[in-house]
Amino acid sequence: QVQLVESGGGLVQPGGSLRLSCAASGIMFSTYDMGWYRRRPGKQRALVARITFGTATDYADSVKGRFTISRDNAKNTVYLQMNSLKPEDTAVYFCDADHLFYNYWGQGTQVTVSS
């Protein structure tokens, strides 16, 4: 059975940092593209960052230069380092795994940026 479990969310002040982790099981992790999405209040879920099985990366314009996605295939884990956080980054963050027609999602972790 496939599972993606996010962790690392919480409450942080503007300008602060958080690191999200997503641990995967039940898939051949090193062959999957991995991504982070977020759902802000009243808005659709949108791509934040993506890293391919070949480690190429893409970022949403709103987070470029502040967030960094990385993966550790030995640990079956993908990370999202979030720096210089802004109130508009407040959202539920979801982990995604993709391989051809297969698409899996984690349960999400809440990130709140507020003073």
Summary of the structure (lengths in Angstrom):
residues: 115
radius of gyration: 13.4
end to end distance: 40.1
largest distance: 41.9
contacts: 334
relative contact order: 0.32
helix: 8%
strand: 54%
